[in-house]
Amino acid sequence: MRIATERYLRALGEEPPGDLYRLLLAEVEPPLIEAVLRHYRGNQTRAAQALGISRVTLRKKLKQFNGDGR
């Protein structure tokens, strides 16, 4: 991840990257949550525990990613 970030910043040159933090989270968070949910066979409580977030937060993120909360 560090190498990819450094490559991205080099490609920008002196141009400011804007909201790099949000950009990175948008790329990493959805596939991470999807993989954890798949591992726990859709069990949101166990997935949230594994991710270190509350089930409510997990459900909010799922709605944000795909609009249906599942």
N, CA, C and O atoms as a CHARMM CRD file, in Angstrom:
* protein
*
  280
    1    1 MET  N      0.82600  -1.18300   0.00000 PROA 1      0.00000
    2    1 MET  CA     0.00000   0.00000   0.00000 PROA 1      0.00000
    3    1 MET  C      0.87400   1.25200   0.00000 PROA 1      0.00000
    4    1 MET  O      0.57300   2.22100  -0.69800 PROA 1      0.00000
    5    2 ARG  N      1.94300   1.23400   0.77200 PROA 2      0.00000
    6    2 ARG  CA     2.83400   2.38800   0.83100 PROA 2      0.00000
    7    2 ARG  C      3.40400   2.71100  -0.53600 PROA 2      0.00000
    8    2 ARG  O      3.46800   3.87400  -0.93400 PROA 2      0.00000
    9    3 ILE  N      3.81800   1.67300  -1.25600 PROA 3      0.00000
   10    3 ILE  CA     4.41800   1.87200  -2.58200 PROA 3      0.00000
   11    3 ILE  C      3.39300   2.46600  -3.54800 PROA 3      0.00000
   12    3 ILE  O      3.70900   3.38500  -4.30300 PROA 3      0.00000
   13    4 ALA  N      2.17900   1.94700  -3.52400 PROA 4      0.00000
   14    4 ALA  CA     1.13200   2.46800  -4.41200 PROA 4      0.00000
   15    4 ALA  C      0.82500   3.93200  -4.08600 PROA 4      0.00000
   16    4 ALA  O      0.61100   4.73900  -4.99100 PROA 4      0.00000
   17    5 THR  N      0.80500   4.27200  -2.80200 PROA 5      0.00000
   18    5 THR  CA     0.54100   5.65300  -2.40300 PROA 5      0.00000
   19    5 THR  C      1.66600   6.57100  -2.86000 PROA 5      0.00000
   20    5 THR  O      1.41400   7.66200  -3.37100 PROA 5      0.00000
   21    6 GLU  N      2.90200   6.13300  -2.67700 PROA 6      0.00000
   22    6 GLU  CA     4.04100   6.93600  -3.11700 PROA 6      0.00000
   23    6 GLU  C      4.02800   7.12900  -4.62900 PROA 6      0.00000
   24    6 GLU  O      4.32900   8.21700  -5.11900 PROA 6      0.00000
   25    7 ARG  N      3.68500   6.08800  -5.36200 PROA 7      0.00000
   26    7 ARG  CA     3.58900   6.17400  -6.81800 PROA 7      0.00000
   27    7 ARG  C      2.51800   7.19600  -7.22700 PROA 7      0.00000
   28    7 ARG  O      2.73000   8.01200  -8.12400 PROA 7      0.00000
   29    8 TYR  N      1.38700   7.13400  -6.56300 PROA 8      0.00000
   30    8 TYR  CA     0.29700   8.06500  -6.84000 PROA 8      0.00000
   31    8 TYR  C      0.74400   9.50600  -6.59600 PROA 8      0.00000
   32    8 TYR  O      0.48900  10.38600  -7.41800 PROA 8      0.00000
   33    9 LEU  N      1.40600   9.74300  -5.46900 PROA 9      0.00000
   34    9 LEU  CA     1.86000  11.08800  -5.13600 PROA 9      0.00000
   35    9 LEU  C      2.91400  11.58700  -6.12300 PROA 9      0.00000
   36    9 LEU  O      2.90900  12.76000  -6.49800 PROA 9      0.00000
   37   10 ARG  N      3.81000  10.70500  -6.54000 PROA 10     0.00000
   38   10 ARG  CA     4.81900  11.08600  -7.53900 PROA 10     0.00000
   39   10 ARG  C      4.15000  11.47700  -8.85200 PROA 10     0.00000
   40   10 ARG  O      4.55600  12.44200  -9.49900 PROA 10     0.00000
   41   11 ALA  N      3.13300  10.73200  -9.23600 PROA 11     0.00000
   42   11 ALA  CA     2.43300  11.01400 -10.48600 PROA 11     0.00000
   43   11 ALA  C      1.74600  12.38100 -10.43900 PROA 11     0.00000
   44   11 ALA  O      1.60400  13.04000 -11.46800 PROA 11     0.00000
   45   12 LEU  N      1.32400  12.80200  -9.25600 PROA 12     0.00000
   46   12 LEU  CA     0.69400  14.11200  -9.11300 PROA 12     0.00000
   47   12 LEU  C      1.69900  15.24600  -9.22500 PROA 12     0.00000
   48   12 LEU  O      1.33600  16.36800  -9.57500 PROA 12     0.00000
   49   13 GLY  N      2.95600  14.96000  -8.92900 PROA 13     0.00000
   50   13 GLY  CA     3.96900  16.01200  -8.93600 PROA 13     0.00000
   51   13 GLY  C      3.68600  17.01400  -7.83600 PROA 13     0.00000
   52   13 GLY  O      3.52100  16.63900  -6.67500 PROA 13     0.00000
   53   14 GLU  N      3.62900  18.27400  -8.19300 PROA 14     0.00000
   54   14 GLU  CA     3.38100  19.33100  -7.21000 PROA 14     0.00000
   55   14 GLU  C      1.89400  19.61100  -7.01500 PROA 14     0.00000
   56   14 GLU  O      1.51400  20.40700  -6.15700 PROA 14     0.00000
   57   15 GLU  N      1.06600  18.96200  -7.80700 PROA 15     0.00000
   58   15 GLU  CA    -0.38600  19.16100  -7.71000 PROA 15     0.00000
   59   15 GLU  C     -0.89500  18.55000  -6.40200 PROA 15     0.00000
   60   15 GLU  O     -0.58300  17.39400  -6.11400 PROA 15     0.00000
   61   16 PRO  N     -1.66800  19.29300  -5.60200 PROA 16     0.00000
   62   16 PRO  CA    -2.18700  18.71000  -4.35800 PROA 16     0.00000
   63   16 PRO  C     -3.18600  17.59000  -4.65700 PROA 16     0.00000
   64   16 PRO  O     -3.99100  17.71100  -5.58000 PROA 16     0.00000
   65   17 PRO  N     -3.14100  16.51400  -3.89100 PROA 17     0.00000
   66   17 PRO  CA    -3.99300  15.35500  -4.17100 PROA 17     0.00000
   67   17 PRO  C     -5.45300  15.54300  -3.80100 PROA 17     0.00000
   68   17 PRO  O     -6.27800  14.71000  -4.17700 PROA 17     0.00000
   69   18 GLY  N     -5.80500  16.58600  -3.08800 PROA 18     0.00000
   70   18 GLY  CA    -7.18900  16.74200  -2.66200 PROA 18     0.00000
   71   18 GLY  C     -7.43900  15.91700  -1.41600 PROA 18     0.00000
   72   18 GLY  O     -6.65800  15.99000  -0.46700 PROA 18     0.00000
   73   19 ASP  N     -8.47600  15.15600  -1.39400 PROA 19     0.00000
   74   19 ASP  CA    -8.84900  14.37600  -0.21200 PROA 19     0.00000
   75   19 ASP  C     -8.30900  12.95700  -0.33300 PROA 19     0.00000
   76   19 ASP  O     -9.06200  12.01500  -0.58100 PROA 19     0.00000
   77   20 LEU  N     -7.01300  12.81500  -0.16000 PROA 20     0.00000
   78   20 LEU  CA    -6.33700  11.52800  -0.31800 PROA 20     0.00000
   79   20 LEU  C     -6.86800  10.48600   0.65900 PROA 20     0.00000
   80   20 LEU  O     -7.02800   9.31900   0.30000 PROA 20     0.00000
   81   21 TYR  N     -7.13900  10.90300   1.88600 PROA 21     0.00000
   82   21 TYR  CA    -7.63800   9.97500   2.89200 PROA 21     0.00000
   83   21 TYR  C     -8.95800   9.34500   2.45600 PROA 21     0.00000
   84   21 TYR  O     -9.12200   8.12600   2.52100 PROA 21     0.00000
   85   22 ARG  N     -9.88800  10.17200   2.01600 PROA 22     0.00000
   86   22 ARG  CA   -11.19500   9.66500   1.58200 PROA 22     0.00000
   87   22 ARG  C    -11.04700   8.78600   0.33200 PROA 22     0.00000
   88   22 ARG  O    -11.72200   7.76400   0.20800 PROA 22     0.00000
   89   23 LEU  N    -10.17700   9.17900  -0.57600 PROA 23     0.00000
   90   23 LEU  CA    -9.92000   8.39800  -1.78200 PROA 23     0.00000
   91   23 LEU  C     -9.40900   7.00500  -1.43500 PROA 23     0.00000
   92   23 LEU  O     -9.87300   6.00800  -1.98900 PROA 23     0.00000
   93   24 LEU  N     -8.45800   6.94600  -0.52200 PROA 24     0.00000
   94   24 LEU  CA    -7.89900   5.65700  -0.10700 PROA 24     0.00000
   95   24 LEU  C     -8.95600   4.78400   0.57000 PROA 24     0.00000
   96   24 LEU  O     -9.07700   3.59900   0.26100 PROA 24     0.00000
   97   25 LEU  N     -9.71200   5.36700   1.48500 PROA 25     0.00000
   98   25 LEU  CA   -10.75700   4.58900   2.16300 PROA 25     0.00000
   99   25 LEU  C    -11.79800   4.06300   1.18000 PROA 25     0.00000
  100   25 LEU  O    -12.27400   2.93700   1.31900 PROA 25     0.00000
  101   26 ALA  N    -12.14300   4.86600   0.20300 PROA 26     0.00000
  102   26 ALA  CA   -13.13800   4.44600  -0.79100 PROA 26     0.00000
  103   26 ALA  C    -12.65000   3.25200  -1.60200 PROA 26     0.00000
  104   26 ALA  O    -13.45800   2.46100  -2.08800 PROA 26     0.00000
  105   27 GLU  N    -11.34100   3.11600  -1.75100 PROA 27     0.00000
  106   27 GLU  CA   -10.77100   1.98900  -2.49200 PROA 27     0.00000
  107   27 GLU  C    -10.59500   0.74500  -1.63200 PROA 27     0.00000
  108   27 GLU  O    -10.76200  -0.37400  -2.11600 PROA 27     0.00000
  109   28 VAL  N    -10.26000   0.93500  -0.36700 PROA 28     0.00000
  110   28 VAL  CA    -9.87700  -0.18800   0.50400 PROA 28     0.00000
  111   28 VAL  C    -11.03800  -0.72900   1.33100 PROA 28     0.00000
  112   28 VAL  O    -11.18100  -1.94200   1.48400 PROA 28     0.00000
  113   29 GLU  N    -11.86000   0.16000   1.86100 PROA 29     0.00000
  114   29 GLU  CA   -12.88900  -0.25300   2.81300 PROA 29     0.00000
  115   29 GLU  C    -13.95700  -1.19200   2.23600 PROA 29     0.00000
  116   29 GLU  O    -14.24300  -2.21400   2.86000 PROA 29     0.00000
  117   30 PRO  N    -14.55500  -0.89900   1.08200 PROA 30     0.00000
  118   30 PRO  CA   -15.60100  -1.80900   0.57900 PROA 30     0.00000
  119   30 PRO  C    -15.12400  -3.24900   0.34800 PROA 30     0.00000
  120   30 PRO  O    -15.81000  -4.17700   0.77800 PROA 30     0.00000
  121   31 PRO  N    -13.97200  -3.47700  -0.31500 PROA 31     0.00000
  122   31 PRO  CA   -13.56000  -4.86800  -0.49200 PROA 31     0.00000
  123   31 PRO  C    -13.16600  -5.54900   0.81900 PROA 31     0.00000
  124   31 PRO  O    -13.33200  -6.76100   0.95900 PROA 31     0.00000
  125   32 LEU  N    -12.64500  -4.77900   1.78000 PROA 32     0.00000
  126   32 LEU  CA   -12.31800  -5.35200   3.09300 PROA 32     0.00000
  127   32 LEU  C    -13.59000  -5.83600   3.77900 PROA 32     0.00000
  128   32 LEU  O    -13.65400  -6.96700   4.26300 PROA 32     0.00000
  129   33 ILE  N    -14.59500  -4.97700   3.81800 PROA 33     0.00000
  130   33 ILE  CA   -15.85600  -5.34800   4.47300 PROA 33     0.00000
  131   33 ILE  C    -16.51500  -6.51600   3.74400 PROA 33     0.00000
  132   33 ILE  O    -17.04100  -7.42800   4.38200 PROA 33     0.00000
  133   34 GLU  N    -16.48900  -6.49300   2.43200 PROA 34     0.00000
  134   34 GLU  CA   -17.06800  -7.60100   1.65500 PROA 34     0.00000
  135   34 GLU  C    -16.38200  -8.92700   1.98000 PROA 34     0.00000
  136   34 GLU  O    -17.04800  -9.94600   2.16600 PROA 34     0.00000
  137   35 ALA  N    -15.06700  -8.91300   2.04800 PROA 35     0.00000
  138   35 ALA  CA   -14.31800 -10.14700   2.34000 PROA 35     0.00000
  139   35 ALA  C    -14.61800 -10.65700   3.74500 PROA 35     0.00000
  140   35 ALA  O    -14.78800 -11.85900   3.94800 PROA 35     0.00000
  141   36 VAL  N    -14.68400  -9.74800   4.71200 PROA 36     0.00000
  142   36 VAL  CA   -14.96100 -10.15600   6.09300 PROA 36     0.00000
  143   36 VAL  C    -16.38000 -10.70000   6.20100 PROA 36     0.00000
  144   36 VAL  O    -16.59900 -11.72300   6.84900 PROA 36     0.00000
  145   37 LEU  N    -17.34400 -10.03300   5.57700 PROA 37     0.00000
  146   37 LEU  CA   -18.72800 -10.53800   5.59100 PROA 37     0.00000
  147   37 LEU  C    -18.82400 -11.91200   4.94200 PROA 37     0.00000
  148   37 LEU  O    -19.53100 -12.78800   5.43800 PROA 37     0.00000
  149   38 ARG  N    -18.11700 -12.10000   3.83900 PROA 38     0.00000
  150   38 ARG  CA   -18.13100 -13.40400   3.16300 PROA 38     0.00000
  151   38 ARG  C    -17.53400 -14.47500   4.07700 PROA 38     0.00000
  152   38 ARG  O    -18.04900 -15.59000   4.16100 PROA 38     0.00000
  153   39 HSD  N    -16.44600 -14.12400   4.75900 PROA 39     0.00000
  154   39 HSD  CA   -15.80000 -15.07200   5.67300 PROA 39     0.00000
  155   39 HSD  C    -16.75700 -15.51700   6.77600 PROA 39     0.00000
  156   39 HSD  O    -16.78300 -16.68800   7.15200 PROA 39     0.00000
  157   40 TYR  N    -17.54200 -14.56900   7.28800 PROA 40     0.00000
  158   40 TYR  CA   -18.48300 -14.88600   8.35700 PROA 40     0.00000
  159   40 TYR  C    -19.88500 -15.19000   7.82700 PROA 40     0.00000
  160   40 TYR  O    -20.87200 -15.11500   8.55800 PROA 40     0.00000
  161   41 ARG  N    -19.94800 -15.53200   6.54600 PROA 41     0.00000
  162   41 ARG  CA   -21.18900 -15.95100   5.88800 PROA 41     0.00000
  163   41 ARG  C    -22.34200 -14.98000   6.12100 PROA 41     0.00000
  164   41 ARG  O    -23.47000 -15.38800   6.39600 PROA 41     0.00000
  165   42 GLY  N    -22.03700 -13.67400   6.00300 PROA 42     0.00000
  166   42 GLY  CA   -23.06800 -12.65800   6.12000 PROA 42     0.00000
  167   42 GLY  C    -23.44800 -12.26700   7.53400 PROA 42     0.00000
  168   42 GLY  O    -24.30100 -11.40000   7.72600 PROA 42     0.00000
  169   43 ASN  N    -22.83200 -12.88700   8.52800 PROA 43     0.00000
  170   43 ASN  CA   -23.15800 -12.56200   9.91800 PROA 43     0.00000
  171   43 ASN  C    -22.55600 -11.19700  10.25200 PROA 43     0.00000
  172   43 ASN  O    -21.34700 -11.07000  10.44900 PROA 43     0.00000
  173   44 GLN  N    -23.41500 -10.18200  10.31300 PROA 44     0.00000
  174   44 GLN  CA   -22.94700  -8.81700  10.50400 PROA 44     0.00000
  175   44 GLN  C    -22.37200  -8.57800  11.89400 PROA 44     0.00000
  176   44 GLN  O    -21.44500  -7.78200  12.04800 PROA 44     0.00000
  177   45 THR  N    -22.89900  -9.24600  12.89500 PROA 45     0.00000
  178   45 THR  CA   -22.37900  -9.07900  14.24600 PROA 45     0.00000
  179   45 THR  C    -20.94200  -9.57300  14.33100 PROA 45     0.00000
  180   45 THR  O    -20.07600  -8.88200  14.86900 PROA 45     0.00000
  181   46 ARG  N    -20.68900 -10.75700  13.80600 PROA 46     0.00000
  182   46 ARG  CA   -19.32500 -11.31300  13.84500 PROA 46     0.00000
  183   46 ARG  C    -18.37800 -10.51900  12.95300 PROA 46     0.00000
  184   46 ARG  O    -17.22100 -10.30300  13.31200 PROA 46     0.00000
  185   47 ALA  N    -18.86200 -10.08300  11.79600 PROA 47     0.00000
  186   47 ALA  CA   -18.02700  -9.29000  10.90000 PROA 47     0.00000
  187   47 ALA  C    -17.64800  -7.96400  11.56200 PROA 47     0.00000
  188   47 ALA  O    -16.49100  -7.54800  11.49600 PROA 47     0.00000
  189   48 ALA  N    -18.60200  -7.31100  12.19000 PROA 48     0.00000
  190   48 ALA  CA   -18.32700  -6.04500  12.86800 PROA 48     0.00000
  191   48 ALA  C    -17.29800  -6.24100  13.97800 PROA 48     0.00000
  192   48 ALA  O    -16.39400  -5.42200  14.14100 PROA 48     0.00000
  193   49 GLN  N    -17.43700  -7.32400  14.73800 PROA 49     0.00000
  194   49 GLN  CA   -16.46400  -7.61000  15.79300 PROA 49     0.00000
  195   49 GLN  C    -15.06900  -7.80300  15.20800 PROA 49     0.00000
  196   49 GLN  O    -14.09000  -7.29400  15.75400 PROA 49     0.00000
  197   50 ALA  N    -14.97500  -8.52800  14.11000 PROA 50     0.00000
  198   50 ALA  CA   -13.68000  -8.77200  13.47500 PROA 50     0.00000
  199   50 ALA  C    -13.06900  -7.47100  12.95400 PROA 50     0.00000
  200   50 ALA  O    -11.85000  -7.30000  12.97800 PROA 50     0.00000
  201   51 LEU  N    -13.91400  -6.55800  12.48600 PROA 51     0.00000
  202   51 LEU  CA   -13.44100  -5.28400  11.95300 PROA 51     0.00000
  203   51 LEU  C    -13.15300  -4.25500  13.04600 PROA 51     0.00000
  204   51 LEU  O    -12.51100  -3.23600  12.79500 PROA 51     0.00000
  205   52 GLY  N    -13.63000  -4.53000  14.25700 PROA 52     0.00000
  206   52 GLY  CA   -13.42400  -3.59900  15.35800 PROA 52     0.00000
  207   52 GLY  C    -14.35400  -2.40600  15.32300 PROA 52     0.00000
  208   52 GLY  O    -14.02300  -1.33100  15.82200 PROA 52     0.00000
  209   53 ILE  N    -15.53900  -2.60600  14.72100 PROA 53     0.00000
  210   53 ILE  CA   -16.54300  -1.54500  14.66300 PROA 53     0.00000
  211   53 ILE  C    -17.86200  -2.11000  15.18800 PROA 53     0.00000
  212   53 ILE  O    -18.01400  -3.32300  15.32800 PROA 53     0.00000
  213   54 SER  N    -18.80300  -1.23000  15.47300 PROA 54     0.00000
  214   54 SER  CA   -20.10600  -1.70000  15.94300 PROA 54     0.00000
  215   54 SER  C    -20.92100  -2.22300  14.75500 PROA 54     0.00000
  216   54 SER  O    -20.64300  -1.89700  13.60100 PROA 54     0.00000
  217   55 ARG  N    -21.92200  -3.03300  15.06200 PROA 55     0.00000
  218   55 ARG  CA   -22.80200  -3.53700  14.01200 PROA 55     0.00000
  219   55 ARG  C    -23.56100  -2.39400  13.36000 PROA 55     0.00000
  220   55 ARG  O    -23.82000  -2.43000  12.15700 PROA 55     0.00000
  221   56 VAL  N    -23.92200  -1.38000  14.13700 PROA 56     0.00000
  222   56 VAL  CA   -24.61700  -0.20800  13.60000 PROA 56     0.00000
  223   56 VAL  C    -23.71800   0.50400  12.58400 PROA 56     0.00000
  224   56 VAL  O    -24.18200   0.89600  11.51300 PROA 56     0.00000
  225   57 THR  N    -22.44500   0.66900  12.91500 PROA 57     0.00000
  226   57 THR  CA   -21.50300   1.30800  11.99100 PROA 57     0.00000
  227   57 THR  C    -21.34800   0.47400  10.72900 PROA 57     0.00000
  228   57 THR  O    -21.30100   1.01800   9.62600 PROA 57     0.00000
  229   58 LEU  N    -21.26800  -0.83900  10.88500 PROA 58     0.00000
  230   58 LEU  CA   -21.15600  -1.71800   9.72900 PROA 58     0.00000
  231   58 LEU  C    -22.36600  -1.55300   8.81500 PROA 58     0.00000
  232   58 LEU  O    -22.22000  -1.43900   7.59800 PROA 58     0.00000
  233   59 ARG  N    -23.55700  -1.54000   9.40100 PROA 59     0.00000
  234   59 ARG  CA   -24.76500  -1.38500   8.59100 PROA 59     0.00000
  235   59 ARG  C    -24.78600  -0.03200   7.87100 PROA 59     0.00000
  236   59 ARG  O    -25.21200   0.04400   6.71800 PROA 59     0.00000
  237   60 LYS  N    -24.33500   1.02400   8.53100 PROA 60     0.00000
  238   60 LYS  CA   -24.26100   2.34300   7.89200 PROA 60     0.00000
  239   60 LYS  C    -23.30300   2.31300   6.70600 PROA 60     0.00000
  240   60 LYS  O    -23.59200   2.88000   5.65300 PROA 60     0.00000
  241   61 LYS  N    -22.17100   1.65500   6.88000 PROA 61     0.00000
  242   61 LYS  CA   -21.19300   1.56500   5.79900 PROA 61     0.00000
  243   61 LYS  C    -21.75900   0.74500   4.63800 PROA 61     0.00000
  244   61 LYS  O    -21.54000   1.09500   3.47800 PROA 61     0.00000
  245   62 LEU  N    -22.46900  -0.31900   4.92500 PROA 62     0.00000
  246   62 LEU  CA   -23.06600  -1.13200   3.86800 PROA 62     0.00000
  247   62 LEU  C    -24.08500  -0.31600   3.07700 PROA 62     0.00000
  248   62 LEU  O    -24.13100  -0.40000   1.85000 PROA 62     0.00000
  249   63 LYS  N    -24.89200   0.46400   3.76700 PROA 63     0.00000
  250   63 LYS  CA   -25.86200   1.32800   3.07400 PROA 63     0.00000
  251   63 LYS  C    -25.13000   2.34700   2.20800 PROA 63     0.00000
  252   63 LYS  O    -25.54100   2.62600   1.08200 PROA 63     0.00000
  253   64 GLN  N    -24.05400   2.89200   2.73600 PROA 64     0.00000
  254   64 GLN  CA   -23.26600   3.87400   1.99300 PROA 64     0.00000
  255   64 GLN  C    -22.67600   3.24800   0.72900 PROA 64     0.00000
  256   64 GLN  O    -22.65400   3.88200  -0.32600 PROA 64     0.00000
  257   65 PHE  N    -22.20000   2.00800   0.83300 PROA 65     0.00000
  258   65 PHE  CA   -21.54500   1.34900  -0.30900 PROA 65     0.00000
  259   65 PHE  C    -22.53000   0.90000  -1.36600 PROA 65     0.00000
  260   65 PHE  O    -22.29300   1.10600  -2.55600 PROA 65     0.00000
  261   66 ASN  N    -23.65100   0.27900  -0.94900 PROA 66     0.00000
  262   66 ASN  CA   -24.52900  -0.30800  -1.96700 PROA 66     0.00000
  263   66 ASN  C    -26.00100   0.03600  -1.80600 PROA 66     0.00000
  264   66 ASN  O    -26.84500  -0.49300  -2.52900 PROA 66     0.00000
  265   67 GLY  N    -26.30900   0.89600  -0.88700 PROA 67     0.00000
  266   67 GLY  CA   -27.66000   1.42500  -0.81600 PROA 67     0.00000
  267   67 GLY  C    -28.71700   0.55300  -0.18900 PROA 67     0.00000
  268   67 GLY  O    -29.83300   1.02400   0.03000 PROA 67     0.00000
  269   68 ASP  N    -28.41500  -0.72100   0.11600 PROA 68     0.00000
  270   68 ASP  CA   -29.50600  -1.56300   0.64900 PROA 68     0.00000
  271   68 ASP  C    -29.22200  -2.11200   2.04300 PROA 68     0.00000
  272   68 ASP  O    -30.09800  -2.74000   2.63800 PROA 68     0.00000
  273   69 GLY  N    -28.02700  -1.89500   2.57900 PROA 69     0.00000
  274   69 GLY  CA   -27.73400  -2.34700   3.92400 PROA 69     0.00000
  275   69 GLY  C    -27.50100  -3.83000   4.08200 PROA 69     0.00000
  276   69 GLY  O    -27.41700  -4.32100   5.20700 PROA 69     0.00000
  277   70 ARG  N    -27.39200  -4.56200   2.97900 PROA 70     0.00000
  278   70 ARG  CA   -27.14400  -6.01600   3.06300 PROA 70     0.00000
  279   70 ARG  C    -25.76900  -6.37300   2.58800 PROA 70     0.00000
  280   70 ARG  O    -25.40000  -7.54700   2.59200 PROA 70     0.00000
